[in-house]
Amino acid sequence: MTLEIGIVTGILIVAFGLFVSEKFTVDKTSFFILISLLIFGIVTPEQSVSGFSDNSVLTILCLMIIAIGLEKNGVVSWMATKIVPMANWPFWVFLPLLMLFVGLFSSFIATTAVVIIFIKLFNELEKQGKIDKSKVLLPVSFAGILGGSCTLMGTSTNLIVSGISQKSGVGKFSFFEFSLAGIIFLLISIPIIYFLSKKILPKKVVEDEAEISHKYGYITSVRINEGSILIGKEVKDTEIWGENDIELIKIQRGPKYLKSALKTEVLLENDILWLDLTIEDLTAKTESLGLNILGVDQNKLDQIYSNEFHEVIVLPNSRFINMSIREFDEHLPENVFVKGINSEKKHKRVSGIFSQFFSKKFLTPGNRVLLTGNLTEIQKLAKNNELLFSNTVITMPNIPRYKKVISLLAILLVIVLSASNTFSILKSALIGVALILFSGCIQLKDAYAGINWQVIFLLAGMIPLGIAMQNTGTDVFIADHLYSVLKSVPTPVIISIVFAFTMLMSGFISNNATAIVFAPIVIAVAVKMDLNPKPLLYAVMFGANFSFYTPMGYQTNAIIYGMGIYKFKHFFIIGGILSLVLLIVASVLLPLLYS
């Protein structure tokens, strides 16, 4: 072993420890790797930042932007709602078909975006008594992971392994090159997940507090949009007057509050209405009346638009106690915003008092607050006992039809151009991004806000590690030692070992990081043993993706675990059994299909 190989091996061991311990975030650990390689002179400065210009990373960035466009313009929500009628079918039909559809969506749309949309949809369906979301969320997450493994663009891991394969001279993957194996994995997994979920997953626990949470009233502000049916009408002739569950508190025109009788006031475009209403009316009436919900900071409407509302309860030991609503909003993560505060029926129609409402109203234990923004960040607050996550409600955003059509056309264009080998997937993705940007379907500021930069920096920091392993011969060094162990082992067993080891590692560290480390090693092993590297690379790719047995292994698992419905044992038992079955299938299937 040379000194350089020792250094790279040492960095690998330290990095693995940091990933498992979660001492730092994955992107920060990745940056540690990058800097360590640079300081020890293992890579050049140019190589250390080459990850930011890597084709795979740029492709993932482009696909993220397209996925943001699909979600923001309601395409994913629209696709999800088409499955709603199936909720009335027998459960043994509904759940397998649901998993099949989620797997299909996730093959072409970011798995995390798909699963988050379904989480919101299931919350609504459960309130209507149509489903028990505790029986469907984990299966949907697993189906999304399986479906994302079926195509080149289904998940970032596939693109990363393909990029490593191309750089190593093995050749890049085509769009549907490994889809047959992915589809077989999905079809085998669906009945297994169904039967295990039915037996093991918890049943719905009905809590009075949860059942009535959506009936609470909230105070919020809304703006009258262009084309609203309220424009030009007197207040008394509209739905915001005389309704039992809607109370108009004040009308704000510009910076001033109107002092005239509200009942006879004629409403104008851009008027701001302060309302006291239930969450049901908030979500049902805003679109039909042509209103946008403003909340605390009226200047953020044009920058942040969301049709997702999360009800939370302030806990007695929360650090937010005794903060004003405005202070609370400022102390939240930058991508979480206050949209309303529960009504206590103590407000008055006096401008001098109400204009200071958000500044003067102080939070007390038990207060309900309506938030919008990043669901993961809100669940972190709940996990830290700052807030009690109570309920999620979604509305269908009022989006022009042409934006939905163009957003859908963009993803179809990427699929057709790359699958037909007309263009590379990077070139196809760039064309798709250009289409949604220049058509106005998404603004760059929305793309910047929605991109998962943690994944981008993780990949950009990890790619130099693969370069370092090749520069120093670390991959060959490890391959030589593996060869001495595996030289007399049949190919299916080698594939089984690779699949098992990558699947084991990806349960505790990032699946992308796992793939970046192991892909160069298995290529070197294949060369040493005179084997076709493709089946081994597929074993790395599928094994890294199939992070079922822990909630930390994949982002969608972490999200549903954070909702407090499941325990670690549910992932360990169902995911563990599923992992063992897929390990056996992969050992036979991959050499059979791709030898």
C-alpha positions as CSV (number, residue, x, y, z in Angstrom):
1,M,0.0,0.0,0.0
2,T,1.4,3.4,-1.0
3,L,1.1,6.5,1.2
4,E,-1.5,8.0,-1.2
5,I,-3.6,4.9,-1.1
6,G,-3.4,5.0,2.7
7,I,-4.6,8.6,2.7
8,V,-7.5,8.0,0.4
9,T,-8.5,4.9,2.4
10,G,-8.3,6.9,5.6
11,I,-10.5,9.7,4.2
12,L,-13.0,7.0,3.1
13,I,-13.1,5.5,6.6
14,V,-13.5,9.0,8.3
15,A,-16.2,10.0,5.7
16,F,-18.1,6.7,6.3
17,G,-18.1,7.4,10.0
18,L,-19.4,10.9,9.5
19,F,-22.1,9.7,7.2
20,V,-23.3,7.1,9.7
21,S,-23.0,9.2,12.8
22,E,-24.8,12.2,11.0
23,K,-22.4,14.5,12.9
24,F,-22.6,16.8,9.9
25,T,-25.0,17.0,7.1
26,V,-24.2,14.9,4.0
27,D,-23.2,17.9,1.9
28,K,-20.9,19.2,4.7
29,T,-19.3,15.7,4.9
30,S,-18.9,15.7,1.1
31,F,-17.1,19.1,1.4
32,F,-14.8,17.7,4.0
33,I,-13.8,14.9,1.5
34,L,-13.2,17.5,-1.2
35,I,-11.0,19.7,1.0
36,S,-9.1,16.7,2.5
37,L,-8.2,15.4,-1.0
38,L,-7.1,18.9,-2.0
39,I,-5.0,19.5,1.1
40,F,-3.1,16.2,0.7
41,G,-2.5,16.9,-3.0
42,I,-4.4,13.8,-4.1
43,V,-6.4,15.8,-6.6
44,T,-5.6,19.1,-8.4
45,P,-7.7,22.2,-7.7
46,E,-9.4,21.7,-11.1
47,Q,-10.2,18.1,-10.3
48,S,-11.5,19.1,-6.9
49,V,-14.3,21.2,-8.4
50,S,-14.9,19.1,-11.5
51,G,-18.0,17.7,-9.9
52,F,-19.8,21.0,-10.4
53,S,-19.4,20.6,-14.2
54,D,-19.9,16.8,-14.3
55,N,-22.5,15.8,-16.9
56,S,-24.4,13.7,-14.4
57,V,-24.7,16.5,-11.8
58,L,-25.8,19.0,-14.4
59,T,-28.4,16.5,-15.7
60,I,-29.7,16.0,-12.2
61,L,-29.9,19.8,-11.7
62,C,-31.9,20.1,-14.9
63,L,-34.3,17.3,-14.0
64,M,-34.8,18.9,-10.6
65,I,-35.9,22.2,-12.3
66,I,-38.3,20.3,-14.6
67,A,-39.7,18.4,-11.6
68,I,-40.2,21.8,-9.8
69,G,-42.1,23.0,-12.9
70,L,-44.3,19.9,-12.9
71,E,-45.1,20.2,-9.2
72,K,-45.5,24.0,-9.2
73,N,-47.9,24.0,-12.2
74,G,-50.1,21.3,-10.7
75,V,-49.2,18.5,-13.1
76,V,-48.1,16.0,-10.4
77,S,-51.2,16.9,-8.3
78,W,-53.4,16.4,-11.3
79,M,-51.9,13.0,-12.0
80,A,-52.3,12.0,-8.4
81,T,-56.0,13.1,-8.2
82,K,-56.8,10.8,-11.1
83,I,-56.2,7.9,-8.7
84,V,-58.6,9.2,-6.1
85,P,-61.7,7.2,-7.5
86,M,-59.7,4.0,-6.9
87,A,-59.9,4.7,-3.1
88,N,-63.5,3.3,-3.3
89,W,-62.3,0.0,-4.6
90,P,-61.5,-3.0,-2.4
91,F,-58.2,-2.5,-0.6
92,W,-56.6,-5.6,-2.1
93,V,-57.2,-4.0,-5.5
94,F,-56.5,-0.4,-4.5
95,L,-53.1,-0.7,-2.8
96,P,-51.4,-2.8,-5.5
97,L,-52.7,-0.6,-8.3
98,L,-51.7,2.5,-6.3
99,M,-48.1,1.2,-5.9
100,L,-48.0,0.4,-9.6
101,F,-49.1,3.9,-10.6
102,V,-46.6,5.5,-8.1
103,G,-43.8,3.3,-9.5
104,L,-44.8,4.4,-13.0
105,F,-44.8,8.1,-12.1
106,S,-41.5,7.8,-10.2
107,S,-39.8,6.3,-13.3
108,F,-40.0,9.7,-15.0
109,I,-40.7,12.3,-12.2
110,A,-38.6,12.8,-9.1
111,T,-39.6,10.2,-6.6
112,T,-39.6,12.6,-3.6
113,A,-41.9,15.1,-5.4
114,V,-44.4,12.3,-6.3
115,V,-44.4,10.9,-2.7
116,I,-44.9,14.3,-1.1
117,I,-47.9,15.0,-3.4
118,F,-49.4,11.6,-2.4
119,I,-48.8,12.4,1.3
120,K,-50.9,15.6,1.0
121,L,-53.6,13.7,-1.1
122,F,-53.8,10.9,1.5
123,N,-54.3,13.4,4.3
124,E,-57.4,14.7,2.5
125,L,-58.7,11.3,1.7
126,E,-58.3,10.2,5.3
127,K,-60.3,13.1,6.5
128,Q,-63.1,12.1,4.1
129,G,-62.9,8.6,5.6
130,K,-61.9,7.0,2.3
131,I,-58.5,5.5,3.3
132,D,-56.3,4.8,6.3
133,K,-53.1,6.5,5.4
134,S,-51.0,4.5,7.9
135,K,-51.6,1.5,5.6
136,V,-50.6,3.3,2.4
137,L,-47.8,5.7,3.0
138,L,-45.0,3.2,3.6
139,P,-46.0,1.1,0.5
140,V,-46.1,4.3,-1.6
141,S,-42.6,5.3,-0.5
142,F,-41.3,1.8,-1.3
143,A,-43.1,1.8,-4.7
144,G,-41.6,5.2,-5.5
145,I,-38.1,3.9,-4.8
146,L,-38.6,0.8,-6.9
147,G,-40.2,2.8,-9.8
148,G,-37.4,5.4,-9.7
149,S,-34.9,2.5,-10.4
150,C,-36.6,1.6,-13.7
151,T,-35.2,4.3,-16.0
152,L,-32.1,6.3,-16.4
153,M,-33.8,9.5,-15.3
154,G,-35.8,7.9,-12.5
155,T,-33.2,8.7,-9.8
156,S,-29.9,10.5,-9.4
157,T,-28.1,7.3,-8.5
158,N,-28.8,5.9,-12.0
159,L,-27.3,8.9,-13.7
160,I,-24.3,8.9,-11.4
161,V,-23.5,5.2,-12.0
162,S,-24.0,5.7,-15.8
163,G,-21.6,8.6,-15.7
164,I,-18.9,6.6,-13.8
165,S,-19.4,3.8,-16.3
166,Q,-18.9,6.1,-19.3
167,K,-15.8,7.7,-17.8
168,S,-14.3,4.3,-17.1
169,G,-14.7,3.2,-20.7
170,V,-17.5,0.7,-20.1
171,G,-20.0,3.0,-21.8
172,K,-23.0,5.0,-20.6
173,F,-26.4,3.5,-19.9
174,S,-29.2,4.0,-22.4
175,F,-32.6,5.3,-21.2
176,F,-34.3,1.9,-20.8
177,E,-31.2,-0.3,-20.7
178,F,-32.0,-1.8,-17.3
179,S,-35.8,-1.2,-17.2
180,L,-36.7,-4.8,-17.6
181,A,-34.9,-5.7,-14.4
182,G,-36.4,-2.7,-12.6
183,I,-40.0,-3.6,-13.7
184,I,-39.5,-7.2,-12.6
185,F,-38.2,-6.0,-9.2
186,L,-41.3,-3.7,-8.9
187,L,-43.8,-6.4,-9.9
188,I,-42.3,-8.9,-7.5
189,S,-42.2,-6.4,-4.7
190,I,-45.8,-5.2,-4.9
191,P,-47.5,-8.3,-3.6
192,I,-44.9,-8.7,-0.9
193,I,-45.3,-5.1,0.3
194,Y,-49.1,-5.6,0.2
195,F,-49.2,-8.7,2.4
196,L,-46.6,-7.5,4.9
197,S,-48.2,-4.0,5.2
198,K,-51.6,-5.5,5.8
199,K,-50.2,-7.7,8.6
200,I,-47.6,-5.4,10.2
201,L,-48.4,-1.8,9.7
202,P,-50.4,0.0,12.4
203,K,-54.0,0.8,12.1
204,K,-55.3,4.3,12.2
205,V,-55.5,5.7,15.7
206,V,-58.5,8.1,15.9
207,E,-57.8,11.0,18.2
208,D,-60.5,13.6,18.9
209,E,-58.0,16.4,18.6
210,A,-56.9,15.2,15.1
211,E,-60.5,14.6,14.0
212,I,-61.6,18.2,14.7
213,S,-58.4,20.0,13.9
214,H,-59.6,21.1,10.5
215,K,-62.7,22.8,12.0
216,Y,-60.7,25.5,13.8
217,G,-61.0,29.0,12.5
218,Y,-57.9,31.0,11.3
219,I,-57.2,34.7,10.9
220,T,-55.4,35.5,7.7
221,S,-55.1,38.0,4.9
222,V,-56.0,37.4,1.3
223,R,-55.5,39.6,-1.9
224,I,-58.2,39.9,-4.6
225,N,-56.6,38.8,-7.9
226,E,-57.2,40.1,-11.4
227,G,-60.4,38.6,-12.8
228,S,-61.8,37.7,-9.3
229,I,-65.6,37.4,-9.2
230,L,-65.5,39.7,-6.2
231,I,-64.3,42.8,-8.1
232,G,-67.0,45.5,-8.5
233,K,-69.4,43.9,-6.0
234,E,-70.6,45.3,-2.7
235,V,-69.4,43.1,0.2
236,K,-73.0,42.2,1.2
237,D,-73.6,40.6,-2.2
238,T,-70.6,38.2,-2.0
239,E,-69.8,34.9,-0.2
240,I,-67.6,36.6,2.3
241,W,-70.6,38.3,4.0
242,G,-73.3,36.4,5.8
243,E,-71.5,33.0,5.8
244,N,-71.6,31.3,9.1
245,D,-67.9,30.2,8.9
246,I,-66.5,33.3,7.2
247,E,-66.2,36.7,8.9
248,L,-64.7,39.8,7.1
249,I,-62.7,41.7,9.7
250,K,-61.2,44.5,7.7
251,I,-60.5,45.7,4.2
252,Q,-57.0,47.1,3.5
253,R,-56.6,49.2,0.3
254,G,-52.9,50.0,-0.2
255,P,-51.3,50.8,3.2
256,K,-54.6,52.0,4.8
257,Y,-57.6,50.3,6.3
258,L,-61.0,51.4,5.1
259,K,-63.1,53.2,7.7
260,S,-66.4,53.0,5.8
261,A,-69.1,50.5,6.5
262,L,-67.7,47.1,5.3
263,K,-71.1,45.9,4.2
264,T,-71.6,48.4,1.5
265,E,-68.0,48.8,0.4
266,V,-67.3,48.0,-3.3
267,L,-64.4,45.6,-3.7
268,L,-61.5,46.3,-6.0
269,E,-58.6,44.4,-7.5
270,N,-55.6,44.1,-5.2
271,D,-57.8,44.9,-2.1
272,I,-56.5,42.9,0.9
273,L,-59.2,41.3,3.0
274,W,-58.6,40.2,6.6
275,L,-60.8,37.1,7.2
276,D,-61.7,34.8,10.1
277,L,-62.6,31.5,8.5
278,T,-62.2,27.7,8.8
279,I,-59.5,25.8,7.1
280,E,-62.1,24.2,4.9
281,D,-63.3,27.5,3.6
282,L,-59.8,28.8,3.3
283,T,-58.9,26.0,1.0
284,A,-62.2,25.7,-0.8
285,K,-63.1,29.4,-1.4
286,T,-59.8,31.0,-2.2
287,E,-59.5,29.6,-5.7
288,S,-63.2,29.9,-6.6
289,L,-63.3,33.5,-5.4
290,G,-60.0,34.5,-7.1
291,L,-58.0,35.1,-3.9
292,N,-54.4,34.6,-2.9
293,I,-53.5,33.8,0.7
294,L,-50.9,36.3,2.0
295,G,-50.5,35.5,5.7
296,V,-48.0,37.4,7.8
297,D,-45.7,38.9,5.3
298,Q,-47.7,40.3,2.4
299,N,-44.6,41.0,0.4
300,K,-43.7,37.3,0.0
301,L,-46.7,36.3,-2.0
302,D,-45.1,36.9,-5.4
303,Q,-42.0,35.1,-4.3
304,I,-43.4,32.1,-2.5
305,Y,-46.7,30.6,-3.7
306,S,-47.9,27.4,-2.1
307,N,-51.1,25.4,-2.1
308,E,-50.0,23.3,0.9
309,F,-51.1,24.2,4.4
310,H,-49.8,22.5,7.5
311,E,-51.6,22.9,10.8
312,V,-49.4,22.8,13.9
313,I,-49.9,23.2,17.6
314,V,-47.5,25.2,19.8
315,L,-46.2,22.9,22.6
316,P,-45.7,24.0,26.2
317,N,-41.9,23.6,26.1
318,S,-41.5,25.3,22.7
319,R,-39.0,28.1,22.3
320,F,-41.7,30.0,20.3
321,I,-43.8,30.6,23.5
322,N,-44.4,34.4,24.1
323,M,-43.1,35.3,20.6
324,S,-45.3,37.6,18.5
325,I,-46.6,36.0,15.3
326,R,-44.3,38.2,13.3
327,E,-41.3,37.2,15.4
328,F,-42.3,33.5,15.1
329,D,-42.4,33.9,11.3
330,E,-38.9,35.4,11.3
331,H,-37.5,32.6,13.5
332,L,-38.8,29.8,11.2
333,P,-36.6,28.3,8.6
334,E,-36.3,30.5,5.5
335,N,-38.5,28.2,3.4
336,V,-41.4,28.0,6.0
337,F,-44.0,30.8,6.4
338,V,-46.9,31.6,8.7
339,K,-50.2,31.9,6.8
340,G,-52.7,32.2,9.6
341,I,-53.2,32.0,13.4
342,N,-56.1,30.4,15.1
343,S,-59.1,32.7,15.8
344,E,-60.0,33.3,19.4
345,K,-63.0,35.5,18.6
346,K,-61.5,38.4,20.5
347,H,-60.5,40.5,17.5
348,K,-62.3,43.8,16.9
349,R,-63.0,45.7,13.7
350,V,-60.8,48.6,14.8
351,S,-58.0,49.4,12.3
352,G,-55.6,50.7,15.0
353,I,-55.8,47.4,16.9
354,F,-56.0,45.0,14.0
355,S,-53.2,46.4,12.0
356,Q,-51.0,45.4,14.8
357,F,-52.5,42.0,15.2
358,F,-49.5,39.9,14.1
359,S,-47.2,42.1,16.1
360,K,-49.2,42.1,19.3
361,K,-50.6,38.6,19.4
362,F,-48.3,36.4,21.4
363,L,-48.1,32.7,21.1
364,T,-49.2,30.6,24.1
365,P,-49.2,26.8,24.5
366,G,-52.0,25.2,22.5
367,N,-52.2,28.0,19.8
368,R,-52.8,26.6,16.3
369,V,-50.7,28.1,13.5
370,L,-51.2,27.6,9.8
371,L,-47.8,27.1,8.0
372,T,-46.8,26.7,4.4
373,G,-43.5,25.8,2.9
374,N,-41.0,22.9,3.1
375,L,-42.7,19.9,4.7
376,T,-39.4,18.4,5.9
377,E,-38.4,21.5,7.8
378,I,-41.8,21.6,9.5
379,Q,-41.5,18.0,10.5
380,K,-38.1,18.7,11.9
381,L,-39.6,21.4,14.2
382,A,-42.2,18.8,15.3
383,K,-39.5,16.2,15.9
384,N,-37.6,18.6,18.1
385,N,-40.8,19.1,20.2
386,E,-41.2,22.7,19.1
387,L,-44.6,22.1,17.5
388,L,-47.1,19.3,17.2
389,F,-47.7,18.4,13.6
390,S,-51.5,18.2,13.4
391,N,-52.8,18.2,9.8
392,T,-51.9,18.9,6.2
393,V,-54.4,20.3,3.7
394,I,-53.9,21.0,0.0
395,T,-55.8,23.1,-2.6
396,M,-55.6,22.9,-6.3
397,P,-53.6,25.9,-7.4
398,N,-55.3,28.3,-9.9
399,I,-52.8,27.8,-12.7
400,P,-53.4,28.6,-16.4
401,R,-54.0,25.5,-18.5
402,Y,-51.1,26.3,-20.9
403,K,-48.6,26.1,-18.1
404,K,-49.7,22.6,-17.2
405,V,-49.6,21.5,-20.8
406,I,-46.1,22.9,-21.4
407,S,-44.7,21.5,-18.2
408,L,-46.0,18.1,-19.1
409,L,-44.7,18.5,-22.7
410,A,-41.2,19.4,-21.3
411,I,-40.9,16.1,-19.4
412,L,-42.3,14.1,-22.3
413,L,-39.8,15.8,-24.6
414,V,-36.9,14.8,-22.4
415,I,-38.1,11.2,-22.3
416,V,-38.6,11.0,-26.1
417,L,-35.3,12.7,-27.1
418,S,-33.2,10.8,-24.7
419,A,-34.9,7.4,-25.0
420,S,-34.7,7.6,-28.8
421,N,-31.0,8.5,-28.6
422,T,-31.8,11.7,-30.6
423,F,-29.8,13.6,-28.0
424,S,-27.9,12.8,-24.8
425,I,-30.0,13.0,-21.6
426,L,-28.1,16.1,-20.6
427,K,-28.9,17.9,-23.9
428,S,-32.5,16.7,-23.7
429,A,-32.9,17.9,-20.1
430,L,-31.4,21.3,-21.0
431,I,-34.0,21.6,-23.8
432,G,-36.8,20.7,-21.4
433,V,-35.5,23.4,-18.9
434,A,-35.4,26.0,-21.7
435,L,-39.0,25.2,-22.6
436,I,-40.4,25.7,-19.2
437,L,-38.2,28.8,-18.4
438,F,-38.9,30.7,-21.6
439,S,-42.6,29.9,-21.7
440,G,-42.9,31.4,-18.2
441,C,-44.0,28.1,-16.6
442,I,-41.4,28.6,-13.9
443,Q,-39.2,31.5,-12.9
444,L,-35.5,31.1,-12.1
445,K,-36.1,32.4,-8.6
446,D,-38.6,29.5,-8.0
447,A,-36.0,27.0,-9.5
448,Y,-33.3,28.4,-7.2
449,A,-35.6,28.0,-4.2
450,G,-36.8,24.5,-5.1
451,I,-33.6,22.8,-6.1
452,N,-32.2,20.4,-3.5
453,W,-28.8,22.0,-3.3
454,Q,-27.7,19.5,-0.6
455,V,-27.9,16.7,-3.2
456,I,-26.0,18.8,-5.7
457,F,-23.2,19.7,-3.3
458,L,-23.1,16.1,-2.1
459,L,-22.5,14.8,-5.6
460,A,-20.1,17.6,-6.5
461,G,-18.0,16.8,-3.4
462,M,-18.1,13.0,-3.8
463,I,-17.1,12.9,-7.5
464,P,-13.5,14.0,-6.8
465,L,-13.3,11.0,-4.4
466,G,-13.9,8.7,-7.4
467,I,-11.2,10.6,-9.3
468,A,-8.8,10.3,-6.3
469,M,-9.4,6.5,-6.1
470,Q,-8.4,6.2,-9.8
471,N,-5.5,8.6,-9.6
472,T,-3.9,6.8,-6.7
473,G,-4.9,3.2,-7.7
474,T,-7.0,2.8,-4.6
475,D,-9.8,1.2,-6.7
476,V,-7.3,-1.3,-8.2
477,F,-5.7,-2.0,-4.7
478,I,-9.2,-2.8,-3.2
479,A,-10.1,-4.8,-6.4
480,D,-6.8,-6.9,-6.1
481,H,-7.7,-7.9,-2.5
482,L,-11.3,-8.7,-3.5
483,Y,-10.0,-10.7,-6.4
484,S,-8.0,-12.9,-4.0
485,V,-11.2,-13.7,-2.2
486,L,-13.6,-13.9,-5.1
487,K,-11.5,-15.5,-7.9
488,S,-13.1,-18.9,-7.5
489,V,-16.6,-17.6,-6.8
490,P,-19.3,-17.9,-9.5
491,T,-20.6,-14.7,-11.1
492,P,-24.1,-14.9,-9.6
493,V,-22.5,-15.0,-6.1
494,I,-20.3,-12.1,-6.9
495,I,-23.3,-10.1,-8.0
496,S,-25.1,-11.2,-4.9
497,I,-22.3,-9.9,-2.7
498,V,-22.0,-6.6,-4.5
499,F,-25.8,-6.1,-4.3
500,A,-26.0,-7.0,-0.6
501,F,-23.1,-4.8,0.4
502,T,-24.3,-1.7,-1.4
503,M,-27.8,-2.2,-0.1
504,L,-26.4,-2.6,3.4
505,M,-24.4,0.6,3.2
506,S,-27.1,2.7,1.6
507,G,-29.3,2.0,4.6
508,F,-27.0,4.2,6.6
509,I,-25.3,6.6,4.2
510,S,-26.4,8.4,1.1
511,N,-27.3,6.1,-1.8
512,N,-25.4,8.5,-4.2
513,A,-22.3,8.4,-2.0
514,T,-22.5,4.6,-1.8
515,A,-22.7,4.3,-5.6
516,I,-19.8,6.8,-6.2
517,V,-17.5,4.7,-3.9
518,F,-18.4,1.2,-5.1
519,A,-18.9,1.7,-8.8
520,P,-15.2,2.3,-9.6
521,I,-14.3,-0.7,-7.4
522,V,-16.6,-3.2,-9.1
523,I,-15.4,-2.0,-12.5
524,A,-11.8,-2.8,-11.4
525,V,-12.9,-6.1,-10.0
526,A,-14.7,-7.0,-13.3
527,V,-11.6,-6.1,-15.3
528,K,-9.4,-8.2,-13.0
529,M,-11.7,-11.2,-13.3
530,D,-12.5,-10.7,-17.0
531,L,-16.2,-10.2,-16.4
532,N,-18.8,-8.0,-18.0
533,P,-18.9,-4.9,-15.7
534,K,-22.5,-4.1,-16.5
535,P,-24.2,-6.6,-14.3
536,L,-22.0,-5.6,-11.4
537,L,-22.7,-1.9,-12.0
538,Y,-26.4,-2.7,-12.1
539,A,-26.0,-4.5,-8.8
540,V,-24.4,-1.3,-7.3
541,M,-27.1,0.9,-8.8
542,F,-30.1,-1.2,-7.7
543,G,-28.5,-2.1,-4.3
544,A,-27.8,1.6,-3.6
545,N,-31.4,2.6,-4.5
546,F,-33.1,-0.2,-2.5
547,S,-32.8,1.5,0.9
548,F,-35.8,-0.1,2.5
549,Y,-34.8,-1.5,5.9
550,T,-34.1,1.9,7.6
551,P,-36.0,5.2,7.5
552,M,-32.7,7.0,6.9
553,G,-31.9,5.2,3.7
554,Y,-34.0,7.3,1.3
555,Q,-35.5,10.8,1.6
556,T,-39.1,9.6,1.1
557,N,-38.7,7.1,3.9
558,A,-37.3,9.8,6.2
559,I,-40.3,12.1,5.4
560,I,-43.0,9.5,6.3
561,Y,-41.0,8.4,9.3
562,G,-41.0,12.0,10.5
563,M,-44.8,12.1,10.5
564,G,-44.8,9.9,13.6
565,I,-47.1,7.2,12.1
566,Y,-44.4,4.4,11.8
567,K,-41.7,3.1,14.1
568,F,-38.2,1.9,13.1
569,K,-39.4,-1.7,13.3
570,H,-41.9,-1.3,10.5
571,F,-39.1,-0.3,8.1
572,F,-36.8,-2.9,9.5
573,I,-39.3,-5.8,9.2
574,I,-41.0,-5.0,6.0
575,G,-37.9,-3.5,4.3
576,G,-35.7,-6.2,5.6
577,I,-37.8,-9.0,4.2
578,L,-38.2,-7.2,0.9
579,S,-34.4,-6.6,0.7
580,L,-33.7,-10.3,1.2
581,V,-36.2,-11.3,-1.5
582,L,-34.7,-8.7,-3.9
583,L,-31.2,-9.9,-3.1
584,I,-32.1,-13.5,-4.1
585,V,-33.9,-12.2,-7.3
586,A,-31.0,-10.0,-8.3
587,S,-28.5,-12.8,-7.9
588,V,-30.4,-14.8,-10.5
589,L,-31.9,-12.0,-12.7
590,L,-29.0,-9.7,-13.3
591,P,-26.5,-12.3,-14.7
592,L,-29.4,-14.0,-16.6
593,L,-30.5,-10.8,-18.4
594,Y,-27.2,-8.9,-18.8
595,S,-24.4,-11.5,-18.9
